[in-house]
Amino acid sequence: MRNGAILAAGTALSLAIAAQPAFAQDTAAAASPAAGNGAIADIVVTATRRETSLQSTPVAISAFSQATLDRQQVKDVTDLARFVPSLQFNQQGDQSAVLLTLRGIGNDSAYTEVADPEVAIYVDGVYSPRAQGASVLMYDMERVEVLRGPQGTLFGRNATVGALNLTTAKPVLGEFSAYVEGVAGSYSRLGLRGAINIPVTDTLAVRVSAITDRHDGYADYQQAPNVPGVSPSAFVTSGQKYYAADQQSGRVSVLWEPSDRFSWNLNVEGYKDTGTPVTGLMQTPRSGQKRWSILADTAPEQDRWSVNIRSTMDYNISDAIQLSYIGGYQKIGGTTAVDSDAGVLPPTGPNTPGGAFQENRTVWSRYEFQSHEVQLKSRGTQTIDWILGAYYSHEKNAIRFDIDQRNGYRNGTFSWAGSFIQSDREIDSYAAFGQATWHVTDGIRVTGGLRYTDDHKKDVGGRNVTFGGSPCTPEQSAPGGACTTGIFGQYPDATAAELVSLLPGFGIANNDVKGKWDKITYLARVDADITAGMLGYASVSSGFKSGNIQDNAGLTDPESLTNYEVGLKSRLFDNRATLNLAAYYSDFKGYQVNQAVTNRDANGNVISSQLVTQNAKGAKAYGIEAELNWNVTDHDRIQGSATVQKTKLDELQSIDARLYNNSDQGKVAELKGNELAHAPRFSGTISYEHDFDLANGDTITPRFTTHYETKSWLSYFNGDGNPFVNPNLTGTARGVYGTDFDRQKAYFRSDASIRWQKDGGKFLVEAFVQNIENKNIRTNAGSFGAPATPIFLSVLQPPRTWGVRARANF
């Protein structure tokens, strides 16, 4: 299907719906969206950097209030993905990062210290550059918006394929209110959250909110192997398990409105995560072992924290013009230790060869970010709505990341080790933007926008400290010698030069590099009121992500995306239903794809390891998205979303580092025509709930949700081998290892809850169960032991869980 065909199909579908008299609104008879009578109330969004109604905003956008998030059991963005068309995610344990894709596009392996995400995350208008920002708990929110398609003019940096826009609950003047909520459930889950709104004066209010949520790990420990000469004490059989959560966050928000002209919103938020990281588990467990289990010889460690300050000042210069300043500061840091081999190759003796042990450790990390944005925009009713702005951000990153490898297990003979130290990696981003909407008539609007972005990146003093074996004496190379100790986080405060002097056999490679990239992105859009309650739009827009600086002191070229889209937003059945449709075609150029590459010699010994970023020629993605919200009766509600999409990778030749040595040119695969990762041809979610009104005024509401996806690939390699060259090949004929290890099968995943409410929701109790089918849903595909004996691993979404929640509003 070509882009013209899919856009024509979307337009035809829009016109067909508009032509149905049973669904069209009559102006005189239509109830106000907020007037009751079962009508769906307006949702206010800020996709255009001003407050507008969701149904009158010509952007593909999903919006959720905190109440909706609660009903859907959404705690963070990983839960949100089930309810947003085209949104998918992957999890990366080494950096505790959540990697997002929209419409099939997004770097599935964008390790957080190397690459920025293609899906931008904003909290209260402040950009969050690190992928860890996606894991922050969604609590006490005013709303959550997911904008699909490039947001390259108003949101700018890295909003290449979309943006996640989080708006926290603001203080309310002149009102005292509070709530408290507790949750308990499976895997010893315990959580507590609440908020209090305090009116200090007529012009000043403070809101304090906090949350804590924890549960035990999902992955059990396997017993240590009983092998002569192998120490059982080297294996982890008790203590905190992998996939555990222990998160706390608190936020203080202040609203000051000393006059009708000026307002200041300021909030400070802290976050801490002392749970455990995720890690790969065997796709095919050994006989007698459970899927949710690991033969671990590295205990999980995690201590992640962040501090955020966000400030928005609005000053009404006149009734027609507003000046705004949006400033933010964020600092993220922490440590992590992960068992990367997952015990897939148990030792057969004390000197088992092959590098079957790997520990990845973030010894320390610090990401410091500040941003400043000034906006001047029109307000009120104008013939032309306009906004002008200037933006600057500065990010300084530092990290030490260690890899240790042994033969057989932790106490086996030495294989290889390396420490990757970034002492000063900086990013400066400058931008200027403008956008205007001309109200041609009362029902037709034309919008145009431009943004100029100029990004500067540099790595000063970045060093790779890796084992080379020289000059090690035979005595130092013997088991237990100075050249066989590895690193294991030793000397955490040492510089790279000091580390080399302390570790014989290690050498230094420099990462000093800098790059500069700039780009103009644009938006052109027309939208029109087709009938009362029905909006149609068509747009062409572009997005941009600057180039990368790599661990090998190299540079990667930037990415750009051009998106063509038509959409329809409609109110149906006397405002009891909303149906939103979007059809798009995206042309992606310079796609940055990453791999963690480990090279080995003929005996399986590691020679080197590094992260490599390539530019594919690009990719294509096209599809149709739909969202439905329907109050069928005063007691019955249906919500649904669905995506039909197709993705295709342009020219890229690469070696799958999960399976083969990067130096093995005989394993270069032509990936042209392959599908992108996390892009099922169809995915959809539907929810139904019914209110049972009791005689005493209480309400009981059962709710059921099911999500379905067709099969999808977990990497752009689409399995081993090249099905594009010979599509008639099947199974293992496509390659030595076939395709099943790299493909998530089609699946249903369902959730259910039942909620009791008293006094109009002042008190409620809810019981819920998630992933009723207990499906093993993979978010990525990796391997360990390549190239000799690769064993396939995957990070999994949570298994079946259940819980009970209680809440009181005051």
FENWOWO-V719880 format. One record per residue. N is the residue number from 1. RES is the residue in one small letter. SS is DSSP state (@ for helix, = for strand, . for the rest). OMEGA is omega in whole degrees, 0 to 359 (none if undefined). D_LAST is the distance of its C-alpha to the last C-alpha in whole Angstrom. Layout:
BEGIN
n = [N/N]
res = [RES/RES]
ss = [SS/SS]
omega = [OMEGA/OMEGA]
d_last = [D_LAST/D_LAST]
END
This chain:
BEGIN
n = [1/2/3/4/5/6/7/8/9/10/11/12/13/14/15/16/17/18/19/20/21/22/23/24/25/26/27/28/29/30/31/32/33/34/35/36/37/38/39/40/41/42/43/44/45/46/47/48/49/50/51/52/53/54/55/56/57/58/59/60/61/62/63/64/65/66/67/68/69/70/71/72/73/74/75/76/77/78/79/80/81/82/83/84/85/86/87/88/89/90/91/92/93/94/95/96/97/98/99/100/101/102/103/104/105/106/107/108/109/110/111/112/113/114/115/116/117/118/119/120/121/122/123/124/125/126/127/128/129/130/131/132/133/134/135/136/137/138/139/140/141/142/143/144/145/146/147/148/149/150/151/152/153/154/155/156/157/158/159/160/161/162/163/164/165/166/167/168/169/170/171/172/173/174/175/176/177/178/179/180/181/182/183/184/185/186/187/188/189/190/191/192/193/194/195/196/197/198/199/200/201/202/203/204/205/206/207/208/209/210/211/212/213/214/215/216/217/218/219/220/221/222/223/224/225/226/227/228/229/230/231/232/233/234/235/236/237/238/239/240/241/242/243/244/245/246/247/248/249/250/251/252/253/254/255/256/257/258/259/260/261/262/263/264/265/266/267/268/269/270/271/272/273/274/275/276/277/278/279/280/281/282/283/284/285/286/287/288/289/290/291/292/293/294/295/296/297/298/299/300/301/302/303/304/305/306/307/308/309/310/311/312/313/314/315/316/317/318/319/320/321/322/323/324/325/326/327/328/329/330/331/332/333/334/335/336/337/338/339/340/341/342/343/344/345/346/347/348/349/350/351/352/353/354/355/356/357/358/359/360/361/362/363/364/365/366/367/368/369/370/371/372/373/374/375/376/377/378/379/380/381/382/383/384/385/386/387/388/389/390/391/392/393/394/395/396/397/398/399/400/401/402/403/404/405/406/407/408/409/410/411/412/413/414/415/416/417/418/419/420/421/422/423/424/425/426/427/428/429/430/431/432/433/434/435/436/437/438/439/440/441/442/443/444/445/446/447/448/449/450/451/452/453/454/455/456/457/458/459/460/461/462/463/464/465/466/467/468/469/470/471/472/473/474/475/476/477/478/479/480/481/482/483/484/485/486/487/488/489/490/491/492/493/494/495/496/497/498/499/500/501/502/503/504/505/506/507/508/509/510/511/512/513/514/515/516/517/518/519/520/521/522/523/524/525/526/527/528/529/530/531/532/533/534/535/536/537/538/539/540/541/542/543/544/545/546/547/548/549/550/551/552/553/554/555/556/557/558/559/560/561/562/563/564/565/566/567/568/569/570/571/572/573/574/575/576/577/578/579/580/581/582/583/584/585/586/587/588/589/590/591/592/593/594/595/596/597/598/599/600/601/602/603/604/605/606/607/608/609/610/611/612/613/614/615/616/617/618/619/620/621/622/623/624/625/626/627/628/629/630/631/632/633/634/635/636/637/638/639/640/641/642/643/644/645/646/647/648/649/650/651/652/653/654/655/656/657/658/659/660/661/662/663/664/665/666/667/668/669/670/671/672/673/674/675/676/677/678/679/680/681/682/683/684/685/686/687/688/689/690/691/692/693/694/695/696/697/698/699/700/701/702/703/704/705/706/707/708/709/710/711/712/713/714/715/716/717/718/719/720/721/722/723/724/725/726/727/728/729/730/731/732/733/734/735/736/737/738/739/740/741/742/743/744/745/746/747/748/749/750/751/752/753/754/755/756/757/758/759/760/761/762/763/764/765/766/767/768/769/770/771/772/773/774/775/776/777/778/779/780/781/782/783/784/785/786/787/788/789/790/791/792/793/794/795/796/797/798/799/800/801/802/803/804/805/806/807/808/809/810]
res = [m/r/n/g/a/i/l/a/a/g/t/a/l/s/l/a/i/a/a/q/p/a/f/a/q/d/t/a/a/a/a/s/p/a/a/g/n/g/a/i/a/d/i/v/v/t/a/t/r/r/e/t/s/l/q/s/t/p/v/a/i/s/a/f/s/q/a/t/l/d/r/q/q/v/k/d/v/t/d/l/a/r/f/v/p/s/l/q/f/n/q/q/g/d/q/s/a/v/l/l/t/l/r/g/i/g/n/d/s/a/y/t/e/v/a/d/p/e/v/a/i/y/v/d/g/v/y/s/p/r/a/q/g/a/s/v/l/m/y/d/m/e/r/v/e/v/l/r/g/p/q/g/t/l/f/g/r/n/a/t/v/g/a/l/n/l/t/t/a/k/p/v/l/g/e/f/s/a/y/v/e/g/v/a/g/s/y/s/r/l/g/l/r/g/a/i/n/i/p/v/t/d/t/l/a/v/r/v/s/a/i/t/d/r/h/d/g/y/a/d/y/q/q/a/p/n/v/p/g/v/s/p/s/a/f/v/t/s/g/q/k/y/y/a/a/d/q/q/s/g/r/v/s/v/l/w/e/p/s/d/r/f/s/w/n/l/n/v/e/g/y/k/d/t/g/t/p/v/t/g/l/m/q/t/p/r/s/g/q/k/r/w/s/i/l/a/d/t/a/p/e/q/d/r/w/s/v/n/i/r/s/t/m/d/y/n/i/s/d/a/i/q/l/s/y/i/g/g/y/q/k/i/g/g/t/t/a/v/d/s/d/a/g/v/l/p/p/t/g/p/n/t/p/g/g/a/f/q/e/n/r/t/v/w/s/r/y/e/f/q/s/h/e/v/q/l/k/s/r/g/t/q/t/i/d/w/i/l/g/a/y/y/s/h/e/k/n/a/i/r/f/d/i/d/q/r/n/g/y/r/n/g/t/f/s/w/a/g/s/f/i/q/s/d/r/e/i/d/s/y/a/a/f/g/q/a/t/w/h/v/t/d/g/i/r/v/t/g/g/l/r/y/t/d/d/h/k/k/d/v/g/g/r/n/v/t/f/g/g/s/p/c/t/p/e/q/s/a/p/g/g/a/c/t/t/g/i/f/g/q/y/p/d/a/t/a/a/e/l/v/s/l/l/p/g/f/g/i/a/n/n/d/v/k/g/k/w/d/k/i/t/y/l/a/r/v/d/a/d/i/t/a/g/m/l/g/y/a/s/v/s/s/g/f/k/s/g/n/i/q/d/n/a/g/l/t/d/p/e/s/l/t/n/y/e/v/g/l/k/s/r/l/f/d/n/r/a/t/l/n/l/a/a/y/y/s/d/f/k/g/y/q/v/n/q/a/v/t/n/r/d/a/n/g/n/v/i/s/s/q/l/v/t/q/n/a/k/g/a/k/a/y/g/i/e/a/e/l/n/w/n/v/t/d/h/d/r/i/q/g/s/a/t/v/q/k/t/k/l/d/e/l/q/s/i/d/a/r/l/y/n/n/s/d/q/g/k/v/a/e/l/k/g/n/e/l/a/h/a/p/r/f/s/g/t/i/s/y/e/h/d/f/d/l/a/n/g/d/t/i/t/p/r/f/t/t/h/y/e/t/k/s/w/l/s/y/f/n/g/d/g/n/p/f/v/n/p/n/l/t/g/t/a/r/g/v/y/g/t/d/f/d/r/q/k/a/y/f/r/s/d/a/s/i/r/w/q/k/d/g/g/k/f/l/v/e/a/f/v/q/n/i/e/n/k/n/i/r/t/n/a/g/s/f/g/a/p/a/t/p/i/f/l/s/v/l/q/p/p/r/t/w/g/v/r/a/r/a/n/f]
ss = [././@/@/@/@/@/@/@/@/@/@/@/@/@/@/@/@/./././././././././././././././././././././././././=/=/././././././=/=/@/@/@/././././=/=/=/=/./@/@/@/@/@/@/./././././@/@/@/@/@/@/@/./././=/=/=/=/=/=/././././=/=/=/=/=/=/././=/./././././././././././././=/=/=/=/=/././=/=/=/././@/@/@/@/@/./././././=/=/=/=/=/=/=/=/./././././././././././././=/=/=/=/=/=/=/././././././././=/=/=/=/=/=/=/=/=/./././=/=/=/=/=/=/=/=/=/=/=/././././=/=/=/=/=/=/=/=/=/=/=/=/././././=/=/././././././././././@/@/@/./=/././././././././=/=/=/=/=/=/=/=/=/=/=/=/./././././=/=/=/=/=/=/=/=/=/=/=/=/./././././././=/=/././././././././././=/=/./=/././././=/=/=/=/=/=/=/=/=/=/=/=/=/=/=/=/././././=/=/=/=/=/=/=/=/=/=/=/=/=/=/=/=/=/=/=/./././././././././././././././././=/=/=/=/=/=/=/=/=/=/=/=/=/=/=/=/=/=/=/=/=/=/./././././=/=/=/=/=/=/=/=/=/=/=/=/=/=/=/=/=/=/=/=/=/=/=/./././././././=/=/=/=/=/=/=/=/=/=/=/=/=/=/=/=/=/=/=/=/=/=/=/=/=/=/././././=/=/=/=/=/=/=/=/=/=/=/=/=/=/=/=/./././=/=/=/=/=/././././././@/@/@/@/././././@/@/@/./././././././././././@/@/@/@/@/@/@/./././=/=/=/=/=/././=/=/=/=/=/=/=/=/=/=/=/=/=/=/=/=/=/=/=/././=/=/=/=/=/=/=/=/=/=/=/=/././=/=/./././././=/=/././=/=/=/=/=/=/=/=/=/=/=/=/=/=/././././=/=/=/=/=/=/=/=/=/=/=/=/=/././=/=/=/=/=/=/=/=/=/./././././=/=/=/=/=/=/=/=/=/=/././=/=/=/=/=/=/=/=/=/=/=/=/=/=/././././=/=/=/=/=/=/=/=/=/=/=/=/=/=/./././=/=/././././././././././@/@/@/./=/=/./././././././././././=/=/=/=/=/=/=/=/=/=/=/=/./././././=/=/=/=/=/=/=/=/=/=/=/././=/=/./././././././././././././././././@/@/@/@/./././././@/@/@/=/=/././=/=/=/=/=/=/=/=/=/=/=/=/././././=/=/=/=/=/=/=/=/./././././././=/./././=/=/=/././././././=/=/=/=/./=/././././=/=/=/=/=/=/=/=/=/.]
omega = [180/183/179/181/183/177/177/178/178/179/180/179/179/182/180/179/181/184/182/183/181/183/185/180/169/188/184/185/187/176/174/182/181/188/181/182/180/182/178/183/176/171/180/179/181/181/179/182/169/183/179/176/179/185/177/180/185/179/173/188/173/184/184/170/177/179/178/177/180/180/181/179/180/179/178/187/179/175/183/187/181/189/182/178/172/180/178/181/171/178/183/191/185/183/181/186/171/184/187/169/175/180/178/187/181/185/184/182/182/180/198/181/185/190/175/182/175/175/185/177/178/174/184/177/182/181/177/191/185/181/177/180/181/183/180/184/176/180/180/180/169/175/174/180/172/182/183/185/183/174/192/180/184/182/167/197/173/173/189/182/179/182/173/188/182/178/182/178/182/173/179/180/172/183/172/178/180/171/175/184/177/180/176/182/183/184/178/180/174/179/179/175/179/179/176/179/186/174/184/175/177/184/185/177/180/176/179/180/183/178/168/182/181/171/178/180/181/188/178/176/173/179/179/180/179/183/179/179/180/184/177/183/179/184/181/181/179/181/183/184/173/181/174/178/173/188/175/177/176/184/173/181/180/174/178/178/183/179/178/186/189/172/181/173/180/173/178/184/175/183/178/180/177/174/178/180/169/175/180/175/184/177/175/184/173/181/178/182/180/177/179/177/183/172/192/168/166/178/180/176/176/174/183/180/175/175/182/171/182/185/174/177/177/177/179/179/176/177/186/186/177/175/182/172/179/181/180/176/180/173/181/177/176/181/179/171/186/172/187/179/177/177/186/180/183/180/176/179/185/182/180/180/170/177/187/177/173/174/174/186/167/183/173/176/177/176/183/189/172/179/181/180/176/179/170/186/178/175/183/181/182/173/177/171/184/177/174/182/174/188/173/174/178/180/176/185/175/182/165/184/184/172/175/180/179/176/176/181/187/182/180/180/185/176/183/176/177/176/183/188/170/181/184/174/188/178/174/181/178/179/170/185/176/179/181/175/180/176/185/173/178/184/182/181/178/183/173/181/177/174/174/181/179/183/176/179/177/174/182/177/176/184/172/178/187/182/176/177/183/357/178/175/176/179/179/181/178/179/182/180/185/181/181/182/185/182/176/176/181/176/188/182/183/170/179/180/179/180/179/180/181/185/179/178/181/177/185/168/184/177/183/183/174/180/181/180/176/185/170/175/189/173/171/187/171/176/186/172/183/171/175/180/180/182/174/179/174/184/167/185/181/177/187/171/184/181/182/165/191/179/180/180/177/179/175/182/181/175/171/182/173/186/176/189/167/182/178/174/187/170/187/174/180/177/177/184/169/177/181/182/175/174/188/170/183/178/188/182/175/185/179/180/187/172/168/188/174/179/181/175/184/180/179/179/182/177/181/177/179/177/183/178/177/170/167/177/178/180/175/177/176/183/178/180/179/174/181/173/192/169/187/172/177/183/185/181/177/171/181/175/182/178/167/186/175/179/181/179/174/187/172/174/186/175/179/184/176/188/190/173/181/180/182/184/177/181/176/181/172/187/180/179/178/176/178/180/175/180/178/180/177/170/181/179/175/180/177/174/183/177/171/180/181/184/181/179/177/179/173/185/170/181/178/179/173/180/180/174/168/183/179/177/180/172/179/176/180/181/182/182/187/180/181/182/179/184/180/178/180/175/183/176/178/181/183/187/177/186/187/183/187/186/173/180/174/183/165/173/188/177/178/177/172/188/175/180/179/178/177/179/179/174/176/173/184/172/185/173/181/184/183/183/183/181/171/185/184/176/175/178/177/178/173/180/179/0/185/184/180/174/192/184/173/166/186/166/185/174/177/176/177/180/177/181/176/185/174/177/182/none]
d_last = [55/56/53/55/55/51/50/52/50/47/48/50/47/45/48/48/44/45/48/46/46/43/41/41/39/41/39/40/38/35/32/29/27/24/25/24/27/26/27/26/24/25/24/25/27/29/32/34/33/31/28/30/29/29/32/34/34/38/37/36/32/30/26/23/19/17/16/20/20/18/20/23/22/23/23/25/28/30/28/28/32/32/30/32/35/38/36/37/37/39/38/40/40/42/39/36/36/35/38/37/39/39/42/44/44/43/44/44/45/44/44/41/44/46/45/42/40/41/37/36/32/30/27/26/29/31/33/33/37/36/36/34/31/30/29/26/23/21/17/15/17/18/21/24/27/31/34/37/40/41/39/42/42/38/37/40/41/41/39/42/41/37/34/31/28/25/22/20/16/17/15/14/16/15/11/9/6/5/6/9/11/15/18/22/25/29/30/28/25/22/19/16/14/11/10/9/10/12/14/18/20/21/22/20/17/16/14/14/14/16/17/20/22/25/28/32/34/36/39/41/44/48/50/53/56/59/62/64/64/60/58/55/53/53/50/47/46/43/40/37/38/38/35/32/29/27/25/23/22/20/19/19/19/20/21/23/25/27/29/29/31/30/27/26/24/24/23/24/23/25/26/28/29/31/32/35/37/38/42/44/45/48/48/51/50/53/54/52/49/46/45/42/44/46/49/47/49/47/44/40/39/36/35/33/31/30/29/28/28/27/28/28/30/31/33/34/38/38/37/39/38/36/36/34/34/32/33/32/33/32/34/34/36/37/39/40/43/43/46/48/50/48/51/53/56/57/59/63/64/64/65/64/64/62/59/57/54/52/49/47/46/44/45/43/41/40/39/38/37/37/37/37/37/38/37/39/38/38/35/35/38/41/44/44/40/41/40/42/41/42/41/42/40/42/41/43/43/45/45/47/47/50/52/54/56/58/60/59/56/55/58/60/63/62/61/60/57/55/53/52/51/49/49/49/48/47/46/46/45/45/45/45/44/44/43/43/43/45/44/48/47/44/43/45/44/46/44/46/45/47/46/48/47/49/48/50/50/52/52/54/55/53/55/56/57/59/62/65/67/69/71/70/73/74/73/69/69/69/67/65/66/65/65/63/60/57/55/51/49/52/52/49/50/53/54/56/59/59/57/61/63/61/61/65/65/62/63/61/61/59/56/57/56/55/54/54/53/52/51/50/48/47/45/47/45/46/43/44/42/44/43/40/37/39/39/42/43/46/46/48/46/47/45/46/46/48/51/50/52/53/53/57/57/58/56/54/55/52/50/49/48/49/47/48/45/45/42/40/37/36/34/36/35/34/31/30/31/32/35/36/39/41/44/45/48/48/51/50/53/53/51/50/51/50/52/52/56/57/61/63/67/69/68/64/64/62/63/60/57/55/52/54/53/55/55/55/57/54/52/51/48/48/46/43/40/37/34/33/29/30/28/31/30/26/26/28/27/29/29/32/34/38/40/44/46/49/49/53/54/57/59/59/61/59/60/57/56/55/58/61/62/62/65/66/67/68/65/64/62/62/58/59/57/55/51/49/46/43/44/44/46/43/40/37/34/33/29/29/26/26/23/24/22/23/24/21/19/17/19/21/22/24/25/29/30/33/35/39/41/45/47/46/48/47/49/51/54/53/55/58/61/61/61/61/65/66/63/65/65/62/61/62/65/63/63/63/60/59/55/53/52/51/49/46/47/45/42/39/36/33/29/27/24/22/19/17/14/13/12/12/11/7/9/12/15/18/22/24/27/29/33/34/37/37/39/41/40/42/40/44/47/49/52/54/57/59/61/63/61/57/55/52/48/45/41/39/36/34/35/33/30/27/24/20/17/14/10/7/4/0]
END
